[in-house]
């Protein structure tokens, strides 16, 4: 689902998991925005306004997703040095796939990426002897 981002380098044994949202206190709109796992550390969870990048299983808010990626997936890494592997819903809308490609290449500058349904990677992982067996990392950065 879109509730968490699972990310790792291709050589990692298991992915890191980051909460896929941003939040800020509802009463103080000037307060610092919390991103990803920082939302869990808030002591006033009930008073937070959250923003999630996914609606009904589809990525529709790249502004929020970009903030989550910056604080987790890309932290300390240059996109120009990696190839990206993303999972997407089966039968994803062509408009959303085109927007994803635009963000990956033009906004981040990845030299290449592949986007596949997660079921295809699950099947591939169960057939390969080199699989870590830890699930489907999404996104995976390959050196």
Secondary structure by P-SEA (a helix, b strand, c coil): cccbbbbbcccccbbbbbcccccccccccccccccccccccccccccccccccccccccccaaaaaaaaaaccccccccccbbbbbbbcccccaaaaaaaaaaacccccccccccccaaaaaaaaaacccccccccccccccc
